[in-house]
Amino acid sequence: MSHQELANFIWQIADLLRGPYRPPQYERVMLPLTVLRRFDCVLAPTKAKVLAEHKRRQGGKLADEALDKLLNRAAGQRFHNHSPLDFAKLKGDPDHIDKHLTGYINGFSANVRRIFDHFEFTTEIEKLREANLLFKVVAKFGEVDLHPGRIDNIRMGLLFEDLIRRFNEAANETAGDHFTPREVIQLMVNLLFIHDDALLATPGTVRKLLDPACGTGGMLAEAQAYLREHHAEARLWVYGQDYNKRSYAVAASDLLIKDHENSRVEYGDSLLADQYPAEKFDYLLANPPFGVDWKKQQADIVREHEQLGFGGRFGAGLPRVNDGSLLFLQHMLGKFEPVLPEKHKHGSRLAIVFNGSPLFTGGAGSGESDIRKWIIERDWLEAIVALPEQMFYNTGIGTYLWIVSNRKEKKRRGRIQLIDARERWQPMRRSLGDKRRFMAETDIAATVREFGDARTTATSKIFANADFGYTRVTVERPLRLKFQITDEALAAFVGTHPALTDDMAALVRRLGRKPRLGWNEVWSDAAELLRERKSKWKPAEQKRFRDAFTTRDPAAEPVVAETWIADLAPDFDFAVARREGDFYDEKEAQFLRYEPDAELRDFENVPLTEDVDAYFDREVVPHVPDAWMDRAKDKVGYEINFNRHFYRYTPPRDLAAIDADVKKAEEEILRLLREVTK
């Protein structure tokens, strides 16, 4: 029986669950029992030997861990079961099968018991018992022949993967949380290994791969399948981590079923409790949750960022708290191997799936932009592939595949490739949640070929790293104030500063009540009067005076903050001085610096490929001649606007054609109305 036929048979057993379970819940029973039956069959040849060894060791002083190792050795596996029961014997007492099944599971070694703890299978045993289904289901599984002599580890792995895929697809609305569509994984794996044929073809090669958000382990399995098909000589050790209990249990079971001794999956939150803190990896894959906030982890992550900086994982920056995608990317980059060929270290490559937000969210100086800047300026970003919409089970939005590496090919250095694969899709026969499209083998092959060619086409463009960067320049304009003493303003000011009543009466006589458009002249007159009266106003009182009797007016003269006279060299560049906010008054032969108006402050994003001064003179000065730049506030940012680079202009339809369609629609409406009124 092929693994496909076995999968169909097991799938039919799930029909017994109809009623107490909905289809999305079938996997809670079927996957643990498939694992249990496989382990039962694998351990059958050495069962008697294990039981004898366990009996001989009972009552001894061996620690549990040491006893596990001895019994594993007796079983000839990485696990064992010392219960006298097996699937055949479980059928002997239908009335107490729940207790016997629980005891059977407790007879396994600690690594298997841990998996079943995370499956939370005890709850399902009780639920099946109450529904009078437990014996039927266990008996049916006893008919499934999963002995290694008939189903080897590779075929068993394929069977388990097929079941995982089916149950995840049946879940529809939740599948996307723990399962990435197979064709997306295939594309990621192909792009990940594309340059390494020579390296992987070397006999005895061992490579390590990590997925820090591994879900049910689909990416790990697909990576191993790729190497089996293309480089059977190479060995790929895979590692995963996930914080969802059931997903972890499925992924860990898959590795045990396949008997990958050097691979492992750990339970826990990768951002909070990294289970591979000192490990480095050759390859990394991930599809982290889209748009999931990290409020629960915020305190720990901020602490690591502030205390460890680049000595930790999040030195480049922290994204906004409502989307932690870029935290996963930084976590993965922290696992990169250095490029040290003499020590057989060849660097690392990663592929990660994002939505559109990490491409452009956050302006210069924000956490997102600083992370993009760090990656691009280190020349690590190889390519971004735009995937078709409606590809994932729990979202129809556009998604993007990032390829990041610290060992770019020579032809890619200083360059980033953008590939538009959004039209490479085929319709699904039936929708699975939000998934209505898939990428066929030809679509994947075309995308991989385009990446490998690294040439400019209609759907592939090559850019210099600097093309995605810009300088955020602060543009200031002078504060312009109109001064006027009104009854309302005077009453309010004197009411809050009664000690200044006499001074204000004198100022009203000196300054008058008519509006004046030059604040500097007004204050000069006021200051002179106060000196005559020997009144010393505090800076706070001076500020309140200006606030009380002035309003912004574009017709007013700029407020001068300072003036000075300078000896000018013959080649002095007035344009440079003016851009920096130093305006030369030829009449007075002095420089003026104006007080900036915070309400008129603006920002210009100047591409890194352009000269800032030339841009300012061309794009700003003609429109606001009194503007200047505060270059001390410059910030460099990076963003990747995919649509801008792949925009296709669609000319509007001919007016005559539109009129014809409108006329046709009107005639149809009139026809329908006539039918109604007859």
C-alpha positions in Angstrom: 0.0 0.0 0.0 1.4 3.4 -1.0 1.7 6.2 1.5 -1.1 8.0 -0.4 -3.4 4.9 0.0 -2.5 4.8 3.7 -3.3 8.4 4.1 -6.7 7.9 2.5 -7.4 5.0 4.9 -6.5 7.0 7.9 -8.5 9.9 6.6 -11.5 7.6 6.4 -11.1 6.7 10.1 -11.6 10.4 10.8 -15.3 10.0 9.7 -15.9 8.1 12.9 -15.3 11.4 14.8 -18.1 13.3 13.1 -20.5 14.6 15.7 -18.4 15.1 18.8 -15.7 16.8 16.6 -15.9 19.3 13.8 -13.6 18.6 10.7 -11.1 21.3 11.8 -10.8 19.4 15.1 -10.1 15.9 13.7 -6.4 16.4 13.8 -6.5 16.5 17.6 -7.2 12.8 17.6 -5.9 11.5 14.3 -2.3 12.9 14.4 -1.5 11.6 17.9 -3.0 8.2 17.1 -1.0 8.0 13.9 2.2 8.8 15.8 1.2 6.2 18.5 0.5 3.5 16.0 3.8 4.1 14.2 5.8 3.9 17.4 3.9 0.8 18.3 4.9 -0.9 15.1 8.5 0.3 15.2 9.0 -1.0 18.7 7.2 -4.4 18.1 10.4 -6.4 17.2 12.2 -5.4 20.4 9.2 -5.2 22.7 10.0 -8.4 24.7 13.6 -7.3 25.1 12.6 -3.9 26.5 10.1 -5.4 28.9 12.7 -7.9 30.2 15.2 -5.1 30.7 12.7 -2.9 32.4 11.7 -5.7 34.8 15.3 -6.4 35.6 15.9 -2.7 36.4 12.8 -2.2 38.4 13.5 -1.3 42.0 17.0 -0.2 41.1 18.5 3.2 41.9 18.9 4.4 38.3 17.6 7.9 37.6 14.8 8.2 35.1 17.1 9.7 32.4 19.7 6.9 32.8 16.9 4.3 32.7 15.5 5.8 29.5 18.9 5.5 27.8 19.2 1.9 28.8 15.7 1.0 27.6 16.2 3.1 24.4 19.3 1.0 23.7 17.3 -2.2 24.3 14.7 -0.9 21.8 17.3 0.1 19.3 15.6 3.4 18.9 15.6 7.0 20.3 12.6 6.0 22.3 11.0 3.0 23.9 7.8 1.8 25.6 7.9 -0.4 28.7 4.2 -1.0 29.1 3.1 -4.6 28.5 0.3 -3.3 26.3 0.3 -2.7 22.6 -2.5 -1.9 20.0 -3.5 -5.6 19.8 -3.8 -5.9 23.6 -5.6 -2.6 23.9 -8.6 -4.2 22.1 -8.9 -6.9 24.8 -10.8 -4.8 27.4 -13.2 -2.4 25.6 -14.7 -1.2 28.9 -11.5 0.1 30.3 -9.7 1.1 27.2 -9.3 4.7 28.3 -7.3 3.7 31.4 -5.2 1.2 29.4 -4.5 3.7 26.6 -3.4 6.3 29.2 -1.1 3.7 30.9 0.3 2.7 27.5 1.2 6.3 26.7 2.8 6.7 30.1 5.0 3.7 29.4 6.9 5.6 26.8 10.3 7.3 27.3 10.3 10.9 28.4 10.7 12.4 24.9 7.6 10.7 23.7 5.6 11.5 26.8 6.5 15.2 26.4 5.2 15.1 22.9 1.8 13.7 24.1 1.7 16.2 26.9 1.8 18.9 24.3 -0.8 17.1 22.2 -3.0 17.4 25.3 -4.2 13.9 24.3 -5.5 13.0 27.7 -8.4 15.5 27.1 -9.2 13.8 23.8 -9.2 10.3 25.4 -11.8 11.4 27.9 -13.9 13.1 25.2 -13.8 10.0 23.0 -14.7 7.8 26.0 -17.8 9.9 26.7 -18.8 9.7 23.1 -18.3 5.9 23.1 -15.9 6.3 20.2 -12.5 5.5 21.8 -12.6 1.7 21.3 -13.8 2.0 17.7 -11.1 4.5 16.7 -8.3 2.6 18.5 -9.4 -0.7 16.9 -9.4 0.9 13.5 -5.9 2.2 14.0 -4.9 -1.3 15.0 -5.7 -2.4 11.4 -3.2 0.2 10.0 0.1 -1.6 9.2 2.9 0.9 9.8 5.7 -1.5 10.5 9.1 -0.3 9.2 9.4 -3.4 7.0 6.4 -2.2 5.0 6.7 1.6 5.4 10.2 2.9 5.8 11.0 6.2 7.5 11.0 8.2 4.3 7.6 6.9 3.2 6.3 7.3 6.8 7.5 10.9 6.8 5.6 11.5 3.5 2.5 9.9 5.0 2.6 12.1 8.1 3.3 15.2 6.0 0.3 14.4 3.8 -2.0 14.0 6.8 -0.7 17.2 8.4 -1.5 19.0 5.1 -4.9 17.5 4.8 -5.9 18.4 8.4 -4.5 21.9 8.2 -6.4 22.5 4.9 -9.6 21.2 6.5 -9.1 23.7 9.3 -9.2 26.6 6.7 -9.5 29.5 9.1 -6.7 28.5 11.4 -4.4 26.7 9.0 -2.4 29.8 8.1 -1.3 30.1 11.8 0.5 26.8 11.7 0.8 25.8 8.1 2.4 27.4 5.0 1.1 26.3 1.6 3.3 23.7 0.1 4.1 25.6 -3.1 5.3 28.6 -1.1 7.7 26.4 0.8 8.9 24.8 -2.4 9.7 28.2 -3.8 11.5 29.3 -0.6 13.5 26.1 -0.5 14.5 26.3 -4.1 15.7 29.9 -3.7 17.5 29.0 -0.5 19.6 26.2 -2.0 19.9 27.6 -5.5 23.6 28.6 -5.3 24.9 25.6 -3.3 24.9 22.7 -5.7 28.6 22.3 -5.6 28.8 22.6 -1.8 25.9 20.2 -1.2 27.3 17.7 -3.8 30.4 17.2 -1.7 30.2 13.7 0.0 29.7 13.9 3.7 28.5 17.5 3.7 26.5 18.4 6.8 24.4 21.5 6.8 22.1 22.9 9.5 18.7 24.7 9.0 16.5 26.5 11.5 12.9 27.5 11.4 12.2 29.6 14.6 8.4 29.6 13.9 8.2 26.1 12.5 4.5 25.3 13.1 3.9 21.7 12.2 7.4 21.5 10.6 6.4 21.8 6.9 9.4 23.9 6.0 11.8 21.5 7.7 10.2 18.6 5.9 10.3 20.3 2.5 14.0 21.3 2.9 14.9 17.7 3.7 12.8 16.5 0.7 14.8 18.8 -1.6 18.1 17.4 -0.5 16.8 13.8 -0.8 15.9 14.6 -4.4 18.8 16.7 -5.5 21.7 15.8 -3.1 21.2 12.5 -1.5 24.9 12.5 -0.3 24.4 15.6 1.8 23.0 15.5 5.3 20.7 18.3 6.5 20.1 18.6 10.2 16.9 20.6 10.8 16.0 22.5 13.9 12.7 24.2 14.8 10.9 26.0 17.6 7.3 26.9 18.1 5.1 28.2 20.9 1.9 26.4 19.9 1.7 23.2 21.8 0.0 21.0 19.2 2.1 22.4 16.4 5.3 21.6 18.4 4.0 18.1 19.1 3.3 17.4 15.4 6.7 18.7 14.3 8.6 16.8 17.1 6.6 13.6 16.2 7.6 14.0 12.5 11.3 14.1 13.4 11.0 11.0 15.6 9.0 9.2 13.0 11.8 9.9 10.4 14.5 9.0 12.9 16.6 12.2 12.4 18.9 11.7 15.3 20.7 15.0 15.0 17.6 17.1 14.3 15.3 18.5 16.9 12.3 20.7 17.6 11.9 22.7 20.8 8.8 24.2 22.5 8.8 27.9 23.4 8.6 31.5 22.1 11.6 32.2 20.0 11.6 35.9 20.8 11.5 35.3 24.6 13.1 31.9 25.2 15.5 31.1 22.4 16.2 27.3 22.6 19.3 27.6 20.4 21.1 30.6 22.0 24.6 29.7 21.0 23.9 27.9 17.7 24.6 29.2 14.2 22.9 27.9 11.1 23.7 27.6 7.4 20.1 28.1 6.3 17.0 29.6 7.9 13.4 29.6 6.9 10.3 31.1 8.5 6.8 32.3 8.0 6.2 34.3 11.2 2.7 35.4 12.0 1.5 38.4 10.1 0.7 41.6 12.0 0.8 39.9 15.4 1.7 42.3 18.3 4.5 41.6 20.8 3.0 43.4 23.8 3.5 40.3 26.0 7.2 40.1 25.1 7.7 43.9 25.0 9.4 44.3 28.4 12.0 41.6 27.8 12.7 42.6 24.2 13.1 46.3 25.0 15.4 45.3 27.9 17.6 43.2 25.5 17.6 46.0 22.9 18.7 48.7 25.4 21.1 46.6 27.5 22.8 44.4 24.9 22.4 46.5 21.7 24.2 44.6 18.8 25.5 42.2 21.4 22.0 40.8 21.5 19.5 40.1 18.8 17.6 43.4 18.4 20.4 46.0 18.2 19.2 47.4 14.8 15.9 48.6 16.2 12.5 47.7 17.4 9.4 47.8 15.2 6.1 49.2 16.4 4.4 46.9 18.9 1.5 45.9 16.7 3.7 43.9 14.3 6.7 41.8 15.4 7.6 40.4 12.0 10.9 42.2 11.8 11.9 40.9 15.3 11.9 37.4 13.8 14.1 38.5 11.0 16.6 40.0 13.4 16.5 36.9 15.5 17.3 34.8 12.4 20.1 37.2 11.4 21.7 36.7 14.8 22.0 33.0 13.8 24.1 33.6 10.7 27.4 31.8 10.3 30.4 34.0 9.5 32.1 33.6 6.2 35.3 31.8 7.1 36.1 29.2 4.3 39.3 28.2 6.0 37.2 27.0 9.0 34.6 25.5 6.7 32.1 28.2 7.5 30.5 29.5 4.4 28.0 32.1 5.7 24.3 31.8 5.8 21.1 32.4 3.8 17.5 32.9 4.9 14.1 33.0 3.3 11.2 34.6 5.2 7.6 35.4 4.3 6.2 38.9 5.2 3.2 40.9 4.3 3.7 44.3 2.8 4.2 46.2 6.0 8.0 45.5 6.6 8.7 46.9 3.1 7.8 50.5 3.9 6.2 51.0 7.3 8.0 53.6 9.4 9.8 56.7 8.3 13.5 57.5 8.7 14.6 57.1 12.2 11.8 54.6 13.1 12.6 51.1 14.2 11.4 49.5 11.0 13.4 51.9 8.8 16.5 51.4 11.0 16.2 47.6 10.6 15.9 47.9 6.8 18.9 50.3 6.8 21.0 47.9 8.8 20.3 45.0 6.5 20.7 46.9 3.3 23.9 48.8 4.3 25.5 45.6 5.3 24.6 44.3 1.8 22.7 41.4 3.1 19.4 41.8 1.1 19.6 39.7 -2.0 16.0 39.8 -3.4 12.3 40.3 -2.6 9.7 38.3 -4.5 6.1 39.5 -4.6 3.8 36.5 -4.4 0.2 36.3 -5.8 -2.6 37.4 -3.5 -5.0 34.9 -2.0 -2.2 32.3 -1.5 -2.6 31.8 2.2 -5.4 30.1 4.2 -6.0 32.9 6.7 -5.4 36.1 4.6 -5.9 37.2 1.1 -3.5 40.1 1.2 -0.3 40.4 -0.8 2.8 38.6 0.6 6.5 39.0 0.0 9.4 36.6 0.2 12.7 38.1 1.4 16.0 36.4 0.6 18.8 37.6 2.9 22.4 36.4 3.0 25.8 37.4 4.2 27.5 35.6 1.3 26.1 37.2 -1.9 27.4 36.1 -5.2 29.9 38.6 -6.7 27.4 39.7 -9.4 24.9 40.6 -6.7 27.1 42.6 -4.4 25.7 46.1 -3.9 22.5 45.1 -5.7 19.0 44.0 -4.8 16.7 42.1 -7.1 12.9 42.6 -7.1 10.8 39.9 -8.7 7.1 40.5 -9.5 5.5 37.0 -9.4 2.0 38.3 -8.5 0.5 37.0 -11.8 2.1 33.6 -11.6 -0.8 31.6 -10.2 -3.5 29.1 -11.0 -7.1 29.0 -9.6 -7.9 26.5 -6.9 -10.7 24.0 -7.7 -12.3 25.0 -4.4 -11.3 27.7 -1.9 -9.6 26.7 1.3 -10.4 29.6 3.7 -8.9 32.7 2.0 -6.7 30.5 -0.3 -8.1 30.7 -3.8 -4.9 30.5 -5.8 -1.8 28.3 -6.0 1.5 28.5 -7.8 2.0 25.6 -10.2 5.4 23.9 -10.8 5.8 26.1 -13.9 5.2 29.2 -11.9 7.7 28.2 -9.3 10.3 27.3 -12.0 9.9 30.6 -13.8 10.4 32.5 -10.6 13.5 30.5 -9.6 14.9 30.8 -13.1 14.4 34.6 -13.0 16.2 34.8 -9.7 19.1 32.7 -10.9 19.5 34.8 -14.1 19.5 38.1 -12.1 18.7 40.1 -15.1 16.2 43.0 -15.8 13.0 41.9 -17.4 9.4 43.0 -17.3 9.0 41.1 -14.0 12.5 41.3 -12.6 14.4 44.5 -11.8 17.9 45.0 -10.4 18.6 48.0 -8.2 21.6 49.4 -6.4 21.3 49.3 -2.6 21.3 53.1 -2.4 18.2 53.2 -4.7 16.0 52.3 -1.7 17.6 54.9 0.7 16.8 58.5 1.3 17.8 61.4 3.6 15.0 62.9 5.6 15.8 66.6 5.6 14.1 69.0 8.0 13.0 72.1 6.1 12.4 75.2 8.2 10.6 78.4 7.5 10.7 81.7 9.5 8.1 82.5 12.1 6.1 85.6 11.0 4.1 87.4 13.7 1.6 90.2 13.5 1.4 92.3 16.8 -1.7 94.0 18.0 -3.0 95.0 21.5 -6.7 94.3 21.8 -8.9 94.8 24.8 -9.5 91.1 25.3 -5.8 90.2 25.1 -4.9 93.1 27.4 -7.4 92.1 30.0 -6.3 88.5 29.9 -2.6 89.4 30.2 -3.0 91.9 33.0 -5.4 89.4 34.8 -2.6 86.8 34.9 0.2 89.4 35.5 -1.2 92.1 37.7 2.3 93.3 38.7 2.8 94.4 35.1 -0.3 96.6 34.9 1.6 99.9 35.0 4.2 98.7 32.4 1.4 97.6 30.1 -0.4 100.9 30.3 2.9 102.6 29.3 3.4 100.0 26.5 -0.1 100.6 25.1 0.7 104.4 24.9 4.1 103.7 23.3 3.1 100.9 20.9 -0.5 101.9 20.1 -3.3 99.5 19.2 -2.9 99.3 15.5 -1.6 96.0 14.0 2.1 95.9 13.3 3.8 93.4 11.0 7.3 93.4 12.4 7.8 91.7 15.8 11.5 92.5 16.1 10.7 96.3 15.8 7.9 96.0 18.3 10.0 94.3 20.8 12.9 96.7 20.3 10.5 99.6 21.1 9.1 97.7 24.1 12.5 96.8 25.4 13.6 100.4 25.2 10.6 101.6 27.1 11.1 99.0 29.8 14.7 100.1 30.2 13.5 103.7 30.6 11.1 102.5 33.3 13.9 100.4 34.8 11.5 97.4 34.6 13.1 94.0 34.4 10.8 91.3 32.9 11.7 87.7 33.4 12.1 85.6 30.2 8.9 83.8 31.0 7.0 87.1 31.2 8.5 88.2 27.9 7.4 85.0 26.2 3.8 85.4 27.6 3.7 89.0 26.3 4.6 87.8 22.8 2.1 84.9 23.0 -0.7 87.2 24.2 -0.5 89.9 21.6 0.8 88.2 18.4 -0.7 85.9 15.8 0.9 84.2 12.8 0.5 86.1 9.6 2.2 85.2 6.3 2.4 88.9 5.4 4.4 89.8 8.5 8.2 90.1 8.6 10.2 87.1 9.7 11.2 87.0 13.4 15.0 87.5 13.6 16.6 85.2 16.2 20.1 86.6 15.9 22.3 88.8 13.7 26.0 89.1 13.1 28.6 90.7 10.9 31.3 88.6 9.2 34.3 89.2 7.1 33.6 87.6 3.8 36.2 85.9 1.6 36.0 86.7 -2.1 34.8 83.3 -2.9 32.2 83.1 -0.1 29.2 81.0 -1.3 26.0 82.8 -0.2 23.9 80.0 -1.6 25.4 77.5 0.8 24.9 79.9 3.7 21.3 80.5 2.7 20.5 76.8 2.6 21.8 76.5 6.2 19.5 79.4 7.3 22.1 82.2 7.2 20.4 85.0 5.2 22.5 88.0 4.2 21.0 91.5 4.5 22.8 93.6 1.9 21.3 96.8 3.1 22.6 96.3 6.7 25.6 94.3 5.6 24.9 91.6 8.1 23.7 88.0 8.4 20.3 87.2 9.8 19.1 83.9 11.3 15.4 83.6 11.7 13.3 81.9 14.3 11.8 78.8 12.8 8.0 78.3 12.8 7.3 74.8 14.2 3.9 74.8 12.5 5.5 75.4 9.1 8.2 72.8 9.6 8.3 70.2 6.8 10.4 67.3 5.7 11.8 66.2 2.3 12.8 62.7 1.5 15.8 63.1 -0.8 17.0 60.0 -2.5 20.5 58.9 -1.6 21.3 58.9 -5.3 20.7 62.7 -5.4 22.7 65.7 -4.1 20.7 67.2 -1.2 21.6 70.8 -2.0 20.7 70.4 -5.7 17.4 68.8 -4.7 16.6 71.6 -2.3 17.4 74.3 -4.8 15.3 72.6 -7.5 12.3 71.3 -5.5 11.9 73.6 -2.5 13.3 77.1 -3.0 11.1 77.9 -6.1 8.0 77.3 -4.0 9.1 78.6 -0.6 12.0 81.1 -1.1 12.4 81.8 2.7 13.0 78.1 3.6 16.3 76.6 4.8 17.5 73.2 5.9 18.4 72.1 9.4 21.0 69.4 8.4 21.8 68.6 12.0 18.4 66.8 12.1 19.1 64.6 9.0 18.0 61.0 9.2 18.7 58.3 6.6 15.9 55.9 6.0 15.1 53.0 3.7 11.9 51.7 2.1 11.0 49.5 -0.7 8.0 50.6 -2.7 7.2 47.6 -4.9 4.3 49.1 -6.8 6.3 52.1 -7.8 8.8 50.0 -9.6 6.3 47.6 -11.3 3.5 50.1 -12.0 1.9 49.4 -15.3 0.0 52.3 -16.9 -3.5 51.4 -18.1 -4.8 53.9 -20.5 -8.4 55.0 -19.9 -11.1 53.6 -22.2 -12.3 55.5 -25.2 -15.2 57.8 -24.3 -17.3 56.5 -27.2 -17.0 53.0 -25.8 -18.0 54.1 -22.3 -21.0 56.0 -23.7 -22.0 52.9 -25.6 -21.9 50.8 -22.5 -23.9 53.3 -20.5 -26.5 53.5 -23.3 -26.7 49.7 -23.4 -27.2 49.6 -19.6 -30.0 52.3 -19.8 -31.8 50.3 -22.4 -31.6 47.1 -20.3 -33.0 49.0 -17.3 -35.9 50.4 -19.4 -36.7 46.9 -20.7 -36.8 45.5 -17.2 -39.0 48.3 -16.0 -41.5 47.7 -18.8 -41.7 44.1 -17.9 -42.5 45.0 -14.3 -45.2 47.5 -15.2 -47.0 45.3 -17.7 
